[in-house]
């Protein structure tokens, strides 16, 4: 049978995942010294790692060309999920938050609010849940700029320490939801290769509990 | 002005040669199984009123449907699902037939998918509906037909069986409101263990909470039933487990044991399905290739309450698999090109008829000259050219490349 294929989100989640895999005894030297290769063997070829951008991890897993993926909950919320989300890996922690100019009340009044976000679906769903009709503008780069320039009343964005917000005179109005990295699995793969995938997930869960 | 004359809309594609062959192979194999089980074919319109697919009862969201209006401004959809029209037609036109009614169909369904995800908006489904029969024997008939249908196309699939009532019974034992229940259902469908745990943590302890927590993990072989039995209290859940065990063992005794699994966490469209639910998976395809179950409430929505069970197969997925396994290939070049010389068309057609009657695939040359006919035959990879004149002259060509 083919080795299980796992898609990793490039960057910090990749490093954390590698640390976790090494902790449970898989040799990840091929990932550490990857050069320009994109598909890399893990351990004794027990599985293959694919390095991809976050949203692509979701795409590859949905289509079943990768059996498993490690991706942030932020990407899952923004891109929807027709896959299984089987484990909270515990790293990559931060939160989605609604933030706006310091001291300026956001709620109240009847004018329609404009929200800038890199995550328009998350922003829309959040306000739908409140029964609030808002206008969402998609911004690709530093979202904090939008309220400073007067384009938006507030932003929905990932917040880790809140330092960038503070430096720009913004503050968190409300937490939307907490975020962390997740292990996701393709629907068919989990059914067809249950034993392998559950065993790996169980080992990862145990190792993560011990702290990385 | 920009025109879109040379491309097809996203989510659609042309099928060429071997792709058509693969699709027809699957359609024929499945139709053969269905009709040998006594199912009769029906075709429903490609356009239906939106009301037939009311999202409340169909579970198909408004966003997914292709909509247009008719001349009187009424909302029309391009068929997004095959079962609802069949329920409509059974309820309205087949009331007087002896029950159960066995129907099958092969037709495309249309769903509008989000942009650039690589999913098809047009997909051919073929499936059966067994309407007007409830109970174990009807469920078994649908399951056996499903397994035999897939077997007729491809080895190496897994069919998993669950029961919509199991989740409902468990949820009934929890102190939750409607929206929490739906959240739990969604988390189980997505096998989102972390979110499910977090929600259940707020509900305190108790056996129902513990059972619900395990529910998405309760898939696999017979051991699943054992574990479920140890977790469950309540007559209803225990009854459902016994029922699933009976189905599972019966399928095993029929020699289908290798292809059948259980999944108690099958909670898709939980308001639509009322009893047994099942889906099938195969290697190298990331989604279910067959989905089905019992839907006893649906016919009632069309004014003729009747139990019913059925399933739909994703023809394109099976066809793609056949192609990748190289079980079908492009139709070969014709064996013979017949070129009628000036004034000998009648003889040419007679030659073609007799060759075709012997089972040879042959083309009639539409060229004016012998040279053009030969050039074409070489390019097309035809081995033999017959020039029909006062005599018949046979020219054999080296095997060239095929087009």
Interface residues (C-beta under 8 A of the other chain):
Chain A: X59 X61 X62 X63 X64 X65 X80 X81 X82 X83 X84 X85 X86 X87 X88 X182 X185 X186 X187 X188 X189 X190 X191 X192 X194 X198
Chain B: X114 X117 X118 X158 X160 X190 X191 X192 X193 X194 X195 X217 X219 X220 X261 X263 X281 X282 X283 X284 X285 X286 X287 X288
